[in-house]
Amino acid sequence: MKPTVLLVEDSQIQKLANEKILTRAGYLVLLAGDGEDALRLAREASPDLILLDMVLPKLSGYEVLQTLKRHPVTASIPVIVLSQLSPIDQAKATAGGAVGYFDKSKLAVGLIGEGELIEMIKKTLRDSPRIGITAGQASAANNSW
């Protein structure tokens, strides 16, 4: 079974480009264009990993990250921040529960950046204790925020 990645990105162009990269690498990709959709999909689908932009409509990436990490159903889902942040904001995201940070401007470089992102995802999934948890199991744990 393919690992599922929830890609949270409000830019349609970046969302489609990143979806293509992830699909080509063998992942099942779910898409969210704002913070509210991200929380809903994380709860309903229980993805194996979340790639989270920090600048989003409705709820910021920081708000999404805080909510994910506070809720027992989603707290164990590894989150990689995929954004362009200052070092201070990168540290804030990591302190908030993100397992890693990837500067999305590296993806403009092409295959080198794509390869780095895919390797980060693979390593995170290898290290994740949550692989194999189904959406049904997660949903049964608690359906409310």
TAGIRA-V546039 format. One record per helix or strand. SS is the DSSP state (@ for helix, = for strand). FROM is the first residue (numbers start at 0). LEN is the number of residues. If there is no record, write none. Layout:
ss:SS from:FROM len:LEN
ss:SS from:FROM len:LEN
//
This chain:
ss:= from:3 len:5
ss:@ from:11 len:13
ss:= from:27 len:5
ss:@ from:34 len:11
ss:= from:48 len:4
ss:@ from:60 len:10
ss:= from:77 len:6
ss:@ from:86 len:9
ss:= from:99 len:4
ss:@ from:103 len:6
ss:@ from:110 len:17
ss:@ from:134 len:7
//
